[in-house]
Amino acid sequence: MGTRPLQGVFTPNLVPLDDRGNVDEAELRRYVEWLIDRGVDGLYPNGSTGEFTRFTPQERREIMRIVCDQCRGRVPVLAGAAEANVKETLAACEAYHGFGATAVAIVSPFYYKLSPESVYAYFREIALNSPIDVTLYNIPMFASPIDVPTLRRLAEFPRVVGIKDSSGDVAQMGRMVNAIRPIRPDFTFLTGWDVVLVPMMLVGANGGTNATSGVVPELMRKLFDDARRGLDGDSASLQQAMKLQLRLIELFDTMLFSADFPEGFRTAVDLRGFHFGKGRQPLSEKQRVDRDKLSRALQCILADFGVTDAPAEGCPPRGGVSGEPDKVTQVTEAVMAALRNRGQVR
């Protein structure tokens, strides 16, 4: 079992590239230092936000080596170890354990659609042979889903210490917590969907691996801390957390939907004073023009939070994102009502 708790704000960090398209080690180290200085609880290299599929196995190991070395044990490192088969996945587990990672996050086998029994067999093999703690990664839009009965079986292995769920389904998180926490109080539940971090925490999540924390780590730190105080009975802090959660939706949606993922997040990080260079995915001329427009839009949103200056030409008026804030508010209010009825929140 690992000794560092996997809870709080984990950053699925992006990877800066130099002019030749290679990993920019100096800039990556500066970025890691910046994230730690601004209060993130942990780092999550080689995840979807880190574009792990666009790097070679050797490059993924180099990214992990750099991140672990720069962290020097100050925060936990949850290492993405999503390789294409059991043999390569276990080899990655060995390597990342040697670098000093706290645990690995592993998705179900991708490309092939597998039955729950095959998903169980895959993770069972890893749980029995991994030298490092394993966090399951449920991302049903890209890989075979990990259902609750399968999670219940896998939680019987001491090496399996948690799950990261990127479905965004609050009710599903509640089902997982109900099924596992009574038998494994130490089991970690993380959400990978930024806009429902607070509702997820209300039903039992320990935190999240949220891409927004790679752009505004100080705001995600405040969001988590306010929500945590709210869970302890401070209703004013919970209200502050929800207000910030709703405000962050516009930033998240703009980064996620205005360009192919994770180009919007790379664009936003540059606005925080970094040079991440061109991504591995080639861009058309139209996409390059659209990226400039996106940069100006993101600069206006970030200026509203006071983390960057507004563009010299100013910002046009804009409205909120329709629908989503009401959805988040409704979900949160329903969860809070249930908790109040059970006497868990005042």
NUTOR-903147 format. One record per residue (C-alpha): residue number from 1; residue in three letters; x, y, z. Coordinates in steps of 0.1 Angstrom, whole numbers. Example, Ala and Ser with C-alpha at 12.3 -4.5 7.8 and 13.67 -1.06 7.14 Angstrom:
2
+-----+-----+-------+-------+-------+
:   i :  aa :     X :     Y :     Z :
+-----+-----+-------+-------+-------+
:   1 : ALA :   123 :   -45 :    78 :
:   2 : SER :   137 :   -11 :    71 :
+-----+-----+-------+-------+-------+
END
This chain:
346
+-----+-----+-------+-------+-------+
:   i :  aa :     X :     Y :     Z :
+-----+-----+-------+-------+-------+
:   1 : MET :     0 :     0 :     0 :
:   2 : GLY :    12 :    36 :    -7 :
:   3 : THR :    18 :    60 :    21 :
:   4 : ARG :     6 :    92 :     4 :
:   5 : PRO :   -32 :    97 :     2 :
:   6 : LEU :   -46 :   102 :   -32 :
:   7 : GLN :   -70 :   130 :   -25 :
:   8 : GLY :   -76 :   166 :   -33 :
:   9 : VAL :   -66 :   184 :   -65 :
:  10 : PHE :   -45 :   163 :   -89 :
:  11 : THR :   -33 :   180 :  -121 :
:  12 : PRO :   -33 :   159 :  -153 :
:  13 : ASN :    -4 :   179 :  -166 :
:  14 : LEU :     3 :   189 :  -202 :
:  15 : VAL :    37 :   185 :  -218 :
:  16 : PRO :    56 :   214 :  -234 :
:  17 : LEU :    74 :   207 :  -266 :
:  18 : ASP :   104 :   226 :  -281 :
:  19 : ASP :   107 :   239 :  -316 :
:  20 : ARG :   118 :   205 :  -329 :
:  21 : GLY :    87 :   188 :  -313 :
:  22 : ASN :   106 :   171 :  -285 :
:  23 : VAL :    98 :   172 :  -248 :
:  24 : ASP :   110 :   205 :  -234 :
:  25 : GLU :   125 :   193 :  -201 :
:  26 : ALA :   133 :   228 :  -187 :
:  27 : GLU :    98 :   241 :  -193 :
:  28 : LEU :    82 :   209 :  -180 :
:  29 : ARG :   102 :   213 :  -148 :
:  30 : ARG :    92 :   249 :  -145 :
:  31 : TYR :    56 :   240 :  -150 :
:  32 : VAL :    57 :   213 :  -123 :
:  33 : GLU :    73 :   237 :   -99 :
:  34 : TRP :    46 :   263 :  -106 :
:  35 : LEU :    18 :   238 :  -100 :
:  36 : ILE :    33 :   227 :   -67 :
:  37 : ASP :    38 :   263 :   -56 :
:  38 : ARG :     2 :   271 :   -63 :
:  39 : GLY :   -11 :   243 :   -41 :
:  40 : VAL :   -21 :   213 :   -61 :
:  41 : ASP :   -22 :   181 :   -41 :
:  42 : GLY :    -6 :   159 :   -67 :
:  43 : LEU :     3 :   154 :  -104 :
:  44 : TYR :   -10 :   130 :  -130 :
:  45 : PRO :    14 :   127 :  -159 :
:  46 : ASN :     7 :   107 :  -190 :
:  47 : GLY :   -31 :   110 :  -189 :
:  48 : SER :   -55 :   121 :  -216 :
:  49 : THR :   -47 :   157 :  -210 :
:  50 : GLY :   -10 :   149 :  -213 :
:  51 : GLU :   -17 :   134 :  -247 :
:  52 : PHE :    -1 :   101 :  -238 :
:  53 : THR :   -10 :    84 :  -270 :
:  54 : ARG :    10 :   110 :  -290 :
:  55 : PHE :    43 :   100 :  -273 :
:  56 : THR :    64 :    69 :  -277 :
:  57 : PRO :    68 :    45 :  -247 :
:  58 : GLN :   103 :    59 :  -243 :
:  59 : GLU :    90 :    95 :  -242 :
:  60 : ARG :    63 :    85 :  -217 :
:  61 : ARG :    90 :    72 :  -194 :
:  62 : GLU :   111 :   103 :  -198 :
:  63 : ILE :    81 :   125 :  -190 :
:  64 : MET :    75 :   105 :  -159 :
:  65 : ARG :   112 :   105 :  -148 :
:  66 : ILE :   113 :   143 :  -151 :
:  67 : VAL :    80 :   149 :  -132 :
:  68 : CYS :    90 :   125 :  -104 :
:  69 : ASP :   125 :   140 :  -101 :
:  70 : GLN :   111 :   176 :  -100 :
:  71 : CYS :    85 :   167 :   -74 :
:  72 : ARG :   111 :   151 :   -51 :
:  73 : GLY :    83 :   135 :   -30 :
:  74 : ARG :    67 :   168 :   -22 :
:  75 : VAL :    33 :   158 :   -37 :
:  76 : PRO :    21 :   123 :   -48 :
:  77 : VAL :    25 :   114 :   -85 :
:  78 : LEU :    -3 :    93 :  -100 :
:  79 : ALA :    13 :    80 :  -131 :
:  80 : GLY :    -7 :    72 :  -162 :
:  81 : ALA :     3 :    37 :  -172 :
:  82 : ALA :   -22 :    31 :  -200 :
:  83 : GLU :    -4 :     8 :  -224 :
:  84 : ALA :   -20 :   -14 :  -250 :
:  85 : ASN :   -16 :   -48 :  -233 :
:  86 : VAL :    -8 :   -64 :  -199 :
:  87 : LYS :    29 :   -70 :  -207 :
:  88 : GLU :    36 :   -33 :  -216 :
:  89 : THR :    14 :   -20 :  -188 :
:  90 : LEU :    33 :   -41 :  -162 :
:  91 : ALA :    66 :   -29 :  -177 :
:  92 : ALA :    54 :     7 :  -173 :
:  93 : CYS :    44 :    -1 :  -137 :
:  94 : GLU :    79 :   -13 :  -130 :
:  95 : ALA :    95 :    17 :  -145 :
:  96 : TYR :    73 :    43 :  -128 :
:  97 : HIS :    78 :    25 :   -95 :
:  98 : GLY :   115 :    29 :  -100 :
:  99 : PHE :   111 :    66 :  -106 :
: 100 : GLY :    93 :    71 :   -73 :
: 101 : ALA :    56 :    74 :   -84 :
: 102 : THR :    30 :    69 :   -57 :
: 103 : ALA :     6 :    49 :   -78 :
: 104 : VAL :    -4 :    42 :  -114 :
: 105 : ALA :   -37 :    49 :  -131 :
: 106 : ILE :   -47 :    23 :  -157 :
: 107 : VAL :   -76 :    23 :  -182 :
: 108 : SER :   -94 :    -8 :  -193 :
: 109 : PRO :   -81 :   -22 :  -226 :
: 110 : PHE :   -90 :     1 :  -254 :
: 111 : TYR :   -99 :    -5 :  -291 :
: 112 : TYR :  -116 :   -38 :  -284 :
: 113 : LYS :  -149 :   -38 :  -267 :
: 114 : LEU :  -146 :   -62 :  -238 :
: 115 : SER :  -171 :   -79 :  -215 :
: 116 : PRO :  -171 :   -71 :  -178 :
: 117 : GLU :  -155 :  -105 :  -172 :
: 118 : SER :  -126 :   -97 :  -195 :
: 119 : VAL :  -122 :   -63 :  -178 :
: 120 : TYR :  -120 :   -80 :  -145 :
: 121 : ALA :   -94 :  -106 :  -158 :
: 122 : TYR :   -72 :   -78 :  -172 :
: 123 : PHE :   -71 :   -58 :  -140 :
: 124 : ARG :   -67 :   -90 :  -119 :
: 125 : GLU :   -36 :   -98 :  -138 :
: 126 : ILE :   -22 :   -64 :  -131 :
: 127 : ALA :   -32 :   -63 :   -95 :
: 128 : LEU :   -14 :   -96 :   -89 :
: 129 : ASN :    18 :   -86 :  -105 :
: 130 : SER :    22 :   -48 :  -102 :
: 131 : PRO :    50 :   -36 :   -79 :
: 132 : ILE :    31 :    -3 :   -74 :
: 133 : ASP :    -4 :     6 :   -62 :
: 134 : VAL :   -31 :     7 :   -89 :
: 135 : THR :   -59 :    32 :   -94 :
: 136 : LEU :   -85 :    20 :  -119 :
: 137 : TYR :   -94 :    46 :  -146 :
: 138 : ASN :  -130 :    45 :  -159 :
: 139 : ILE :  -134 :    64 :  -191 :
: 140 : PRO :  -163 :    48 :  -209 :
: 141 : MET :  -161 :    71 :  -239 :
: 142 : PHE :  -127 :    56 :  -249 :
: 143 : ALA :  -124 :    22 :  -232 :
: 144 : SER :  -144 :    -7 :  -219 :
: 145 : PRO :  -164 :     6 :  -189 :
: 146 : ILE :  -157 :    -6 :  -153 :
: 147 : ASP :  -191 :   -14 :  -139 :
: 148 : VAL :  -199 :   -15 :  -102 :
: 149 : PRO :  -200 :   -53 :   -98 :
: 150 : THR :  -165 :   -55 :  -115 :
: 151 : LEU :  -152 :   -27 :   -93 :
: 152 : ARG :  -165 :   -46 :   -62 :
: 153 : ARG :  -146 :   -77 :   -72 :
: 154 : LEU :  -114 :   -57 :   -80 :
: 155 : ALA :  -115 :   -39 :   -47 :
: 156 : GLU :  -108 :   -72 :   -30 :
: 157 : PHE :   -72 :   -69 :   -42 :
: 158 : PRO :   -50 :   -48 :   -17 :
: 159 : ARG :   -30 :   -35 :   -46 :
: 160 : VAL :   -61 :   -18 :   -61 :
: 161 : VAL :   -64 :    14 :   -40 :
: 162 : GLY :   -89 :    36 :   -59 :
: 163 : ILE :  -107 :    46 :   -90 :
: 164 : LYS :  -107 :    77 :  -112 :
: 165 : ASP :  -141 :    81 :  -129 :
: 166 : SER :  -143 :   104 :  -160 :
: 167 : SER :  -180 :    96 :  -168 :
: 168 : GLY :  -192 :   128 :  -151 :
: 169 : ASP :  -221 :   108 :  -137 :
: 170 : VAL :  -228 :   119 :  -101 :
: 171 : ALA :  -252 :    91 :   -95 :
: 172 : GLN :  -227 :    65 :  -107 :
: 173 : MET :  -201 :    79 :   -83 :
: 174 : GLY :  -226 :    75 :   -55 :
: 175 : ARG :  -232 :    39 :   -65 :
: 176 : MET :  -195 :    31 :   -64 :
: 177 : VAL :  -191 :    48 :   -30 :
: 178 : ASN :  -220 :    28 :   -16 :
: 179 : ALA :  -206 :    -5 :   -29 :
: 180 : ILE :  -170 :    -1 :   -19 :
: 181 : ARG :  -165 :    23 :    11 :
: 182 : PRO :  -182 :    -1 :    36 :
: 183 : ILE :  -156 :   -28 :    28 :
: 184 : ARG :  -127 :    -5 :    19 :
: 185 : PRO :  -128 :    27 :    39 :
: 186 : ASP :   -93 :    36 :    25 :
: 187 : PHE :  -104 :    33 :   -11 :
: 188 : THR :  -100 :    65 :   -31 :
: 189 : PHE :  -126 :    80 :   -54 :
: 190 : LEU :  -115 :   107 :   -79 :
: 191 : THR :  -135 :   124 :  -106 :
: 192 : GLY :  -121 :   134 :  -139 :
: 193 : TRP :  -149 :   158 :  -148 :
: 194 : ASP :  -141 :   193 :  -137 :
: 195 : VAL :  -176 :   209 :  -138 :
: 196 : VAL :  -190 :   185 :  -112 :
: 197 : LEU :  -162 :   184 :   -87 :
: 198 : VAL :  -183 :   198 :   -59 :
: 199 : PRO :  -213 :   175 :   -64 :
: 200 : MET :  -190 :   146 :   -67 :
: 201 : MET :  -174 :   155 :   -34 :
: 202 : LEU :  -209 :   157 :   -18 :
: 203 : VAL :  -215 :   121 :   -27 :
: 204 : GLY :  -182 :   109 :   -14 :
: 205 : ALA :  -154 :   116 :   -39 :
: 206 : ASN :  -120 :   124 :   -24 :
: 207 : GLY :  -111 :   149 :   -51 :
: 208 : GLY :  -103 :   149 :   -87 :
: 209 : THR :   -78 :   148 :  -116 :
: 210 : ASN :   -90 :   180 :  -133 :
: 211 : ALA :   -75 :   196 :  -163 :
: 212 : THR :   -86 :   230 :  -153 :
: 213 : SER :   -61 :   228 :  -124 :
: 214 : GLY :   -33 :   229 :  -149 :
: 215 : VAL :   -44 :   264 :  -160 :
: 216 : VAL :   -58 :   279 :  -128 :
: 217 : PRO :   -44 :   257 :  -100 :
: 218 : GLU :   -50 :   284 :   -74 :
: 219 : LEU :   -87 :   285 :   -82 :
: 220 : MET :   -91 :   248 :   -81 :
: 221 : ARG :   -73 :   248 :   -48 :
: 222 : LYS :   -98 :   273 :   -34 :
: 223 : LEU :  -128 :   253 :   -49 :
: 224 : PHE :  -117 :   221 :   -32 :
: 225 : ASP :  -109 :   237 :     1 :
: 226 : ASP :  -143 :   256 :     2 :
: 227 : ALA :  -161 :   224 :    -7 :
: 228 : ARG :  -142 :   205 :    20 :
: 229 : ARG :  -152 :   230 :    46 :
: 230 : GLY :  -188 :   229 :    34 :
: 231 : LEU :  -188 :   191 :    39 :
: 232 : ASP :  -177 :   198 :    75 :
: 233 : GLY :  -208 :   219 :    81 :
: 234 : ASP :  -198 :   254 :    69 :
: 235 : SER :  -227 :   263 :    47 :
: 236 : ALA :  -211 :   296 :    37 :
: 237 : SER :  -180 :   279 :    24 :
: 238 : LEU :  -202 :   255 :     4 :
: 239 : GLN :  -220 :   284 :   -12 :
: 240 : GLN :  -187 :   300 :   -21 :
: 241 : ALA :  -176 :   267 :   -37 :
: 242 : MET :  -207 :   265 :   -58 :
: 243 : LYS :  -204 :   300 :   -70 :
: 244 : LEU :  -168 :   293 :   -81 :
: 245 : GLN :  -178 :   260 :   -96 :
: 246 : LEU :  -204 :   278 :  -117 :
: 247 : ARG :  -180 :   305 :  -128 :
: 248 : LEU :  -154 :   280 :  -139 :
: 249 : ILE :  -179 :   263 :  -162 :
: 250 : GLU :  -174 :   289 :  -189 :
: 251 : LEU :  -136 :   285 :  -187 :
: 252 : PHE :  -138 :   247 :  -189 :
: 253 : ASP :  -163 :   247 :  -217 :
: 254 : THR :  -143 :   271 :  -238 :
: 255 : MET :  -111 :   251 :  -233 :
: 256 : LEU :  -129 :   218 :  -240 :
: 257 : PHE :  -153 :   226 :  -268 :
: 258 : SER :  -136 :   254 :  -288 :
: 259 : ALA :  -108 :   232 :  -302 :
: 260 : ASP :   -99 :   195 :  -304 :
: 261 : PHE :   -89 :   183 :  -269 :
: 262 : PRO :   -66 :   193 :  -253 :
: 263 : GLU :   -56 :   222 :  -276 :
: 264 : GLY :   -77 :   246 :  -257 :
: 265 : PHE :   -59 :   237 :  -225 :
: 266 : ARG :   -25 :   241 :  -241 :
: 267 : THR :   -36 :   276 :  -254 :
: 268 : ALA :   -47 :   286 :  -219 :
: 269 : VAL :   -15 :   275 :  -202 :
: 270 : ASP :     5 :   297 :  -226 :
: 271 : LEU :   -16 :   326 :  -213 :
: 272 : ARG :    -2 :   319 :  -178 :
: 273 : GLY :    33 :   326 :  -189 :
: 274 : PHE :    45 :   293 :  -204 :
: 275 : HIS :    56 :   283 :  -238 :
: 276 : PHE :    42 :   249 :  -246 :
: 277 : GLY :    49 :   250 :  -283 :
: 278 : LYS :    30 :   232 :  -311 :
: 279 : GLY :    13 :   200 :  -301 :
: 280 : ARG :    20 :   167 :  -318 :
: 281 : GLN :   -14 :   168 :  -336 :
: 282 : PRO :    -9 :   188 :  -369 :
: 283 : LEU :   -32 :   218 :  -373 :
: 284 : SER :   -47 :   231 :  -406 :
: 285 : GLU :   -45 :   268 :  -415 :
: 286 : LYS :   -81 :   273 :  -404 :
: 287 : GLN :   -73 :   257 :  -370 :
: 288 : ARG :   -43 :   280 :  -366 :
: 289 : VAL :   -65 :   310 :  -371 :
: 290 : ASP :   -92 :   296 :  -348 :
: 291 : ARG :   -65 :   291 :  -322 :
: 292 : ASP :   -57 :   328 :  -322 :
: 293 : LYS :   -94 :   336 :  -317 :
: 294 : LEU :   -95 :   310 :  -289 :
: 295 : SER :   -65 :   326 :  -272 :
: 296 : ARG :   -82 :   360 :  -271 :
: 297 : ALA :  -114 :   345 :  -258 :
: 298 : LEU :   -96 :   326 :  -230 :
: 299 : GLN :   -76 :   357 :  -221 :
: 300 : CYS :  -108 :   376 :  -215 :
: 301 : ILE :  -121 :   348 :  -193 :
: 302 : LEU :   -89 :   345 :  -173 :
: 303 : ALA :   -88 :   383 :  -169 :
: 304 : ASP :  -122 :   380 :  -152 :
: 305 : PHE :  -105 :   358 :  -126 :
: 306 : GLY :   -76 :   382 :  -122 :
: 307 : VAL :   -49 :   357 :  -132 :
: 308 : THR :   -39 :   375 :  -164 :
: 309 : ASP :   -44 :   409 :  -181 :
: 310 : ALA :   -72 :   415 :  -206 :
: 311 : PRO :   -62 :   419 :  -242 :
: 312 : ALA :   -52 :   454 :  -253 :
: 313 : GLU :   -82 :   456 :  -277 :
: 314 : GLY :  -106 :   448 :  -248 :
: 315 : CYS :  -132 :   421 :  -244 :
: 316 : PRO :  -166 :   420 :  -260 :
: 317 : PRO :  -196 :   413 :  -237 :
: 318 : ARG :  -205 :   377 :  -234 :
: 319 : GLY :  -232 :   357 :  -216 :
: 320 : GLY :  -229 :   326 :  -195 :
: 321 : VAL :  -232 :   290 :  -208 :
: 322 : SER :  -269 :   282 :  -209 :
: 323 : GLY :  -282 :   251 :  -192 :
: 324 : GLU :  -251 :   238 :  -175 :
: 325 : PRO :  -251 :   261 :  -144 :
: 326 : ASP :  -287 :   252 :  -137 :
: 327 : LYS :  -279 :   215 :  -140 :
: 328 : VAL :  -250 :   217 :  -116 :
: 329 : THR :  -270 :   237 :   -91 :
: 330 : GLN :  -299 :   212 :   -93 :
: 331 : VAL :  -277 :   182 :   -87 :
: 332 : THR :  -259 :   199 :   -58 :
: 333 : GLU :  -291 :   210 :   -41 :
: 334 : ALA :  -306 :   175 :   -44 :
: 335 : VAL :  -275 :   160 :   -28 :
: 336 : MET :  -274 :   185 :     0 :
: 337 : ALA :  -311 :   179 :     7 :
: 338 : ALA :  -305 :   142 :    10 :
: 339 : LEU :  -275 :   148 :    33 :
: 340 : ARG :  -295 :   172 :    55 :
: 341 : ASN :  -322 :   146 :    59 :
: 342 : ARG :  -296 :   122 :    71 :
: 343 : GLY :  -282 :   147 :    95 :
: 344 : GLN :  -248 :   148 :    78 :
: 345 : VAL :  -248 :   185 :    69 :
: 346 : ARG :  -263 :   214 :    88 :
+-----+-----+-------+-------+-------+
END
